[in-house]
């Protein structure tokens, strides 16, 4: 499997504004199916958004119905992990990717965060978790460069 994943579907790519407009039309009296057909979106997307909006679970920054369901750590916990690893790198303690994955599992255990079963079997977080975590960190001006199994952070 290639290291960079290329999407094959368009799930979760509907803009938040489009979903909000569809939800307001549904609230105005139109059926969910007719609104979804007009706007060419799946009918479960506005239904899911309306349900989450009623329980105040919608994030104000963006909305993705399926992408955030598989995340193990919240944004705050990920930032905490990144700061810890960054502090270790500043103290010249090189951390291997395997040790970084062990730290992720340890952090999940301390915060009572449910993890996939293969994490506990192997005693460390999965490779994809590490790759996705650092690709998200690259967007927040913390870049991860891997040189011969050591991780160094640069701004």
C-alpha positions as CSV (number, residue, x, y, z in Angstrom):
1,X,0.0,0.0,0.0
2,X,1.4,3.4,-0.9
3,X,2.4,5.8,1.9
4,X,0.2,8.6,0.7
5,X,-3.4,7.6,0.5
6,X,-5.4,8.8,-2.4
7,X,-9.2,9.1,-1.9
8,X,-11.4,6.9,-4.1
9,X,-14.7,8.4,-2.9
10,X,-16.1,11.8,-2.2
11,X,-17.5,11.0,1.3
12,X,-17.0,13.8,3.8
13,X,-16.1,16.3,1.2
14,X,-19.3,18.3,1.1
15,X,-18.6,21.9,2.3
16,X,-20.2,23.0,5.6
17,X,-22.0,25.9,4.0
18,X,-23.7,23.6,1.5
19,X,-24.9,21.3,4.3
20,X,-26.1,24.3,6.3
21,X,-28.2,25.6,3.4
22,X,-29.7,22.1,2.9
23,X,-30.5,21.9,6.6
24,X,-32.2,25.3,6.5
25,X,-34.3,24.2,3.6
26,X,-35.3,21.1,5.5
27,X,-36.2,23.2,8.4
28,X,-38.3,25.4,6.1
29,X,-40.5,22.4,5.2
30,X,-38.8,20.6,2.3
31,X,-38.1,16.9,2.5
32,X,-34.6,15.7,3.1
33,X,-34.6,13.6,-0.1
34,X,-35.7,16.4,-2.3
35,X,-33.1,18.8,-0.9
36,X,-30.4,16.2,-1.2
37,X,-31.4,15.5,-4.8
38,X,-31.4,19.2,-5.7
39,X,-28.0,19.9,-4.2
40,X,-26.6,16.5,-5.4
41,X,-25.5,15.3,-2.0
42,X,-26.2,12.1,-0.2
43,X,-29.4,12.2,1.8
44,X,-27.8,10.9,4.9
45,X,-25.4,13.9,5.1
46,X,-28.0,16.6,5.9
47,X,-29.8,14.2,8.2
48,X,-26.6,13.5,10.1
49,X,-25.8,17.2,10.3
50,X,-29.3,18.2,11.5
51,X,-29.1,15.5,14.2
52,X,-25.7,16.7,15.4
53,X,-26.8,20.3,15.2
54,X,-29.8,19.6,17.5
55,X,-27.4,18.0,20.1
56,X,-24.8,20.8,19.6
57,X,-22.1,18.4,18.5
58,X,-21.2,20.3,15.3
59,X,-17.7,21.8,15.3
60,X,-17.7,25.5,14.2
61,X,-14.4,25.2,12.3
62,X,-15.6,22.5,9.9
63,X,-17.8,19.5,9.5
64,X,-16.9,16.1,8.4
65,X,-19.4,13.4,9.1
66,X,-17.2,10.3,8.8
67,X,-13.5,11.5,9.0
68,X,-13.5,12.4,12.7
69,X,-15.1,9.2,13.8
70,X,-11.9,7.1,13.4
71,X,-9.6,9.5,15.2
72,X,-8.2,8.2,18.5
73,X,-6.9,11.5,19.9
74,X,-8.6,14.8,20.1
75,X,-6.8,17.9,18.8
76,X,-5.8,19.0,22.3
77,X,-4.3,15.6,23.2
78,X,-2.4,15.5,19.8
79,X,-0.9,18.9,20.6
80,X,0.1,17.7,24.0
81,X,1.9,14.7,22.5
82,X,3.5,16.9,19.9
83,X,4.8,19.4,22.5
84,X,6.2,16.5,24.6
85,X,8.0,15.0,21.6
86,X,9.2,18.5,20.6
87,X,10.6,19.1,24.1
88,X,12.5,15.8,24.0
89,X,13.9,16.7,20.6
90,X,15.0,20.1,22.0
91,X,16.9,18.3,24.8
92,X,18.7,16.3,22.2
93,X,16.9,13.0,22.9
94,X,16.4,11.4,19.6
95,X,13.2,9.4,19.5
96,X,12.7,6.6,17.1
97,X,9.3,6.2,15.4
98,X,8.7,3.1,17.4
99,X,9.3,4.9,20.7
100,X,7.0,7.7,19.4
101,X,4.3,5.1,18.9
102,X,4.8,3.7,22.4
103,X,4.5,7.2,23.8
104,X,1.2,7.6,21.9
105,X,-0.2,4.4,23.5
106,X,1.1,5.4,26.9
107,X,-0.7,8.8,26.6
108,X,-3.9,7.1,25.5
109,X,-3.7,4.8,28.6
110,X,-3.1,7.6,31.0
111,X,-6.1,9.6,29.6
112,X,-8.4,6.6,29.5
113,X,-8.8,7.0,25.8
114,X,-10.2,3.8,24.0
115,X,-7.7,2.5,21.5
116,X,-7.9,-0.2,18.8
117,X,-7.3,-3.7,19.9
118,X,-4.1,-4.1,17.8
119,X,-2.5,-1.3,19.8
120,X,-2.7,-3.2,23.0
121,X,-1.7,-6.5,21.4
122,X,1.5,-5.0,19.9
123,X,2.2,-2.5,22.8
124,X,2.4,0.5,20.5
125,X,0.3,2.7,18.2
126,X,-0.2,1.8,14.6
127,X,2.0,3.1,11.8
128,X,-0.9,4.9,10.2
129,X,-1.7,6.7,13.4
130,X,1.9,8.1,13.5
131,X,1.8,9.1,9.8
132,X,-1.6,10.8,10.1
133,X,-0.7,12.5,13.4
134,X,2.5,14.0,11.9
135,X,0.8,15.0,8.6
136,X,-1.8,17.0,10.7
137,X,1.1,18.5,12.8
138,X,2.8,19.7,9.6
139,X,-0.2,22.0,9.0
140,X,0.4,23.7,12.4
141,X,4.0,24.8,11.6
142,X,5.6,21.8,13.4
143,X,7.4,19.8,10.9
144,X,8.6,16.3,11.5
145,X,11.7,15.1,9.6
146,X,12.6,11.5,10.0
147,X,16.4,10.7,9.6
148,X,17.5,7.2,10.2
149,X,14.9,6.5,12.9
150,X,15.3,9.8,14.8
151,X,12.7,12.5,14.9
152,X,13.7,16.1,14.9
153,X,11.2,19.0,15.0
154,X,11.8,22.3,13.2
155,X,9.7,25.5,13.0
